[in-house]
Amino acid sequence: MKNYSKICVEILGKTHDLLLYTNTEEFVFNEDGNYFEDDELQKMTILNEEILVLNKLIDSGFLNSEIFKNEVLVYINECRKNIGMDKLELMDLWSDLEIKNIVTRKEEDSNEIKIFLLGEIEETDPEHGISIAFLDNEIIGMGGEMDYETM
């Protein structure tokens, strides 16, 4: 049984078919990949809240803004500088960056919902990739692809 959905999102002027993973995986699926049968309303409420926050981020236009483009470019160029690579120009951003997944996560202690874009920066750091964390339509962090788990 799959525990993701596909979603089409425009990011930095390019349309992406992404896999969407939600926090509700841990509430919805048991170890065998079967649905839990209790607390159906709670699971659907959490899922709906996460999707509303994701839609708000998408509808805001921030993912196509100059601010977002520049912040992503600064992060990638910082990574490139650390390994002795030449600076990447904005027009070449998509030659290195590929966003593949979106993860939504409702924090248990604060009820905040974070959104994460995950992908690869193939030329710059093929081993670690990239994660970009959002809270309230603002970037709260960038790191390697698996760093989102601790953001």
N, C-alpha and C positions, 0 to 999 in steps of 0.2 A: 504494500500500500504506500502510495506516495504521500509525503507530508509537506508539500510545497505547491504553489500555484505559479502560473506564468503571468507576467504583467509586461505591458509595453509602456516605456517611459522615455521621454525626451530629456537627455542630459547633455548639457553643453552643446546644444544644437544638433545632436545626433540621436536618432531613435534606437533604443535598445530593447531587445526581448530578454527580460530578466527573470530569474527564478526568485519568487517571493517566499521567504520563510518567516513564519510568525512565532512569537513567544508561546502561542497556544499549543505548540507541538507537545510541550511537557505536560499540558493539561488535557490534551485531546487523545494522545496515543499512549498506550502502555508499552512495556518492553517488547511485546510480541508484534507491535505495529497495529494492534486493534484499537478501536475507539473505547475509551472508558465509558461506562454507562451512567455514572453519577454526575451530578453538577453540570448538566447540559447547558442550563441557562448561564451559569458562570463562564463557561468556555466561550459561548457565543458572545457574551458581553465583552469579554477581554478581546476577542478577535475583532469585534465591531469597533471598539475604541482604538485599536492599533491601526485598522484600515482607515478610520477617520483622520488620524494624525498623519498617516502616510499621504492620503489624498490632499490634506492641507499643505504639506510640504510640496507636493507636485504642483498643485494649483497656484502656489505662491509665485512661481516663476524663478525662484532662487536657484534651482538646478541649472538654469540657463543664463544666469546673471554674470556680469563681468567680475563681480566680487568673488563668486564661486570659482570661476575660471582661474582668476589670479591666485587664489589661495591654493588650489590644486597644483598649479604650475610652480608656485613657490615651494610646496612640499616636495614635489618630484625633483626640482632642481637642487634642493637641499640634499636629497638622497644621492643625486648624481655627483654633487660636489664631494660628498663624503667618500665616494669610491673613485674619484679622479676622472669623471666623465665630463664632457662638454655640456654646457647649458642647453636645455631644450627650449626652443622658441614656441610661442603660443600656437602658431600655425601647424606645428608638428606634434601637438599634444596627443592627437588620436593615433599617431604612429606608435606610441608607447603605452597609452592608457586604454584598458578595456574593462568596463564595468560589467559584471556578470550576475550579481546577486543583490537582493535587498533583504535585510533582516529587520524585523520589528521586534522590540522587546519592552515589555512593561516591567518596570522595576518594582519588586515586591515591597521594599521598605518605603518608597516614596510615591508610588503609583505614577511616576513619570514614564512616558513612553518615548523610547529612543529609536531612531531610525539609522540603519547602517547601510552604506553602499560598499560592496566588496568587489574586488576585481584584481586585475593584473597590471603591473607596469613592467611589461615583458623585457624591454631593453635595459631598463634601469635596475630592476630588482626582481628577476623572474622567480627567485626562491621564496620571497616573502609577500609579494603583491601589495595591495593597498586596501585599507578600510577608512571610511570617512564617516564619522559619527555626528548625528544631528539631534538636537533637543530644542523644541520650540522654534523650528525653522532656522536655527543657527548652528554652524559647525562648532562642535565641542571637542573635536580631536581628529587626528589622522595618524595612521600607523600602518604596520604590516597587516596583511589580510586577516590573520587570526587574532590580532590585537583587539578586535572589537569585543571579544569575550570579557575583557577587563576594563573597557571604557565605560 
